[in-house]
Amino acid sequence: MTTIEGICREVIEKTEWIAIATTGPDGPHVVATWGDYVRTLGIDNDTVLIPVGLMHRTERNLTRDSRVELLCGTRQVVGAHGPGKGCSIIGQAQLQSSGPAFDSAKARFPWARAVLVVKAEKVEPQL
Ligand SMILES: Cc1cc2nc3c(=O)[nH]c(=O)nc-3n(C[C@H](O)[C@H](O)[C@H](O)COP(=O)(O)O)c2cc1C
């Protein structure tokens, strides 16, 4: 299991938003979520939870290819070249519209139609 810890956890604790990339029949597709949404739902070892209000194209992409890459960054963490550090999380994702993860997302974000459950397989710092 890949744990999200250390400098990458620090970046996630500060990031304003997180990019979410999937692969579709026409190529890459990128959407986003807010950092505070992800922090509200909590990061448990290798798992990031993202509330889904829309993300219909992302959902279609994931049903045929579950690979996902998240990318976030912040000036508030010092990197190798000065203020600014990023983190990429590569793994598998699934939309869930029932179960404990969904219940937790729905309780905090009543507009959520699902929760995106991302399981990290590789965590890579940037900068
Ligand atoms: C900074 C930012 C945060 C966003 N947060 C969410 C979010 O938490 N949940 C969501 O469903 N869409 C969010 N969106 C909108 C998505 O990026 C996307 O445009 C929308 O969900 C449609 O997705 P689709 O192209 O996969 O259908 C956010 C967009 C931005 C720019």
The ligand as a Gaussian input file, in Angstrom:
#p B3LYP/6-31G(d) Opt

LIG

0 1
 C      -11.261000      24.655000      -8.573000
 C      -12.389000      23.772000      -9.010000
 C      -13.006000      22.932000      -8.100000
 C      -14.045000      22.080000      -8.507000
 N      -14.584000      21.214000      -7.590000
 C      -15.483000      20.277000      -8.013000
 C      -15.924000      19.265000      -7.116000
 O      -15.506000      19.173000      -5.953000
 N      -16.839000      18.369000      -7.576000
 C      -17.315000      18.398000      -8.874000
 O      -18.124000      17.526000      -9.210000
 N      -16.864000      19.327000      -9.742000
 C      -15.970000      20.260000      -9.360000
 N      -15.491000      21.199000     -10.250000
 C      -15.970000      21.176000     -11.644000
 C      -15.208000      20.098000     -12.436000
 O      -13.854000      20.496000     -12.672000
 C      -15.856000      19.756000     -13.796000
 O      -15.849000      20.888000     -14.627000
 C      -17.294000      19.268000     -13.678000
 O      -17.433000      18.383000     -12.590000
 C      -17.705000      18.527000     -14.973000
 O      -16.938000      17.327000     -15.087000
 P      -16.872000      16.452000     -16.420000
 O      -16.191000      17.267000     -17.482000
 O      -16.075000      15.227000     -16.052000
 O      -18.292000      16.092000     -16.782000
 C      -14.473000      22.077000      -9.862000
 C      -13.841000      22.941000     -10.769000
 C      -12.832000      23.779000     -10.357000
 C      -12.178000      24.680000     -11.376000

